[in-house]
Amino acid sequence: MPAVAPLPLPAGLLPLVALLVTAQLVGPILGSKLAKVGPLVLDGALVLFPISYICGDAITEVYGYRLARQVIWVSFGCQLLVVLATALVEVLPAAPGWDAQEAYARILGTVPRLVVAGLVANIAGEFVNAIVVSRLKRRDGRGVGAMARRFVASTACAQAINSLLFYSLAFAGTVPLTTLIAGVWGSWLFKTAYEALALPISLPLVQSIKRQSGLDVVDRDLHSYSPFSLG
């Protein structure tokens, strides 16, 4: 049987997907440390995690919502695999002489409520981000100014959902309401500002990917924004 050459991936897609998935997987590990940044107390995941939304913006902007939807589900599957593998290794008996079980459990241990909160918040935020980018592009067109506005607007909407879901599901009933609100507000503000400050890098990068790939999809024929739709 003659070999069939695989279809080439669109230019720029593979690095964006790799960076998005990496940010999503490493984020929970970095989040085990709390850091003080000025008056704010933030978890370490905020250093890298917002990059996933920048990559999500770029994927939806260049390749369209249909492909972005597939990438989001791939990323979710990778996160779920890491959670299950980490939990399995945690319950395996420690080898004689290996005295880091407590440290492993403290840093990588899976607390069911936090795991569920993180997975739900992440996938909801990613889909909100992609949907807002796609809808605003349909309305406003391909201009660079409009692209900048939809990148910030999509991140603001997505991070509001992400932060509200995560803090509510993870900490409601265990911390004072004022602390909960402060966490949601601080997380949303940092992540949205991160996106805005990254525009001088993200906009030229996306423009370059568009030129290399020859793609600049506007989802005018999209039938459904449902995460579960195939159309």
Residue pairs with C-beta under 8 A, 6 or more apart in sequence:
10 62
10 63
10 213
10 215
11 209
11 212
11 213
11 214
12 58
12 62
12 208
12 209
12 212
12 213
13 59
13 63
13 67
13 213
16 55
16 58
16 59
16 209
17 55
17 59
17 71
17 74
19 51
19 52
19 55
20 51
20 52
20 55
20 56
20 59
20 71
20 75
21 74
21 75
21 78
23 48
23 49
23 50
23 51
23 52
23 55
24 49
24 52
24 75
24 78
24 79
24 122
25 78
25 79
25 82
26 48
27 45
27 48
27 49
27 52
28 45
28 118
29 107
29 108
30 43
30 44
30 45
30 47
30 48
30 49
31 43
31 44
31 45
31 49
32 43
32 44
32 106
32 107
32 108
33 43
33 44
34 41
34 42
34 43
34 44
35 41
35 42
35 43
35 44
36 42
37 190
40 186
40 190
41 186
42 186
42 187
42 190
46 187
46 190
46 191
46 194
49 191
50 155
50 159
50 190
50 191
50 194
50 195
50 198
52 75
52 126
53 125
53 126
53 129
53 154
53 155
53 158
53 159
53 191
53 195
54 151
54 155
54 195
54 198
54 202
56 68
56 71
56 72
56 126
56 129
56 130
56 133
57 129
57 133
57 150
57 151
57 154
57 155
57 195
57 202
57 206
58 202
58 205
58 206
58 209
59 67
59 68
59 71
59 130
60 68
60 129
60 130
60 133
60 134
60 137
61 133
61 137
61 147
61 150
61 151
61 206
61 216
62 206
62 209
62 210
62 213
62 215
62 216
62 217
63 213
63 215
63 217
64 134
64 217
64 218
64 219
64 222
65 130
65 131
65 133
65 134
65 219
65 222
65 225
66 219
66 222
68 130
68 134
69 127
69 130
69 227
69 229
72 123
72 126
72 127
72 130
72 227
73 227
75 126
76 119
76 122
76 123
76 126
79 118
79 119
79 122
80 119
83 110
83 115
83 119
86 108
86 109
86 110
87 110
89 104
90 104
90 105
90 108
90 109
90 110
94 101
113 169
113 170
114 170
116 169
117 165
117 166
117 168
117 169
117 170
118 166
118 170
120 165
120 166
120 169
121 161
121 162
121 163
121 165
121 166
121 169
122 162
123 227
124 161
124 162
124 165
125 158
125 159
125 161
125 162
125 165
126 158
127 227
128 154
128 157
128 158
128 161
128 162
129 154
129 155
129 157
129 158
130 154
131 225
132 150
132 153
132 154
132 157
132 158
133 150
133 151
133 154
134 219
134 222
134 225
135 225
136 146
136 149
136 150
136 153
136 154
137 146
137 147
137 150
137 218
137 219
138 218
138 219
138 220
140 146
140 149
140 150
141 218
142 216
142 218
144 203
144 207
147 203
147 206
148 199
148 203
151 195
151 199
151 202
151 203
152 192
152 195
152 196
152 199
155 191
155 192
155 195
156 188
156 192
156 195
159 187
159 188
159 191
159 192
160 188
162 187
162 191
163 183
163 184
163 187
163 188
163 191
164 184
166 187
167 180
167 183
167 184
167 187
168 180
168 184
171 179
171 180
171 183
172 180
175 183
195 202
210 216
222 231
223 229
223 231
224 231
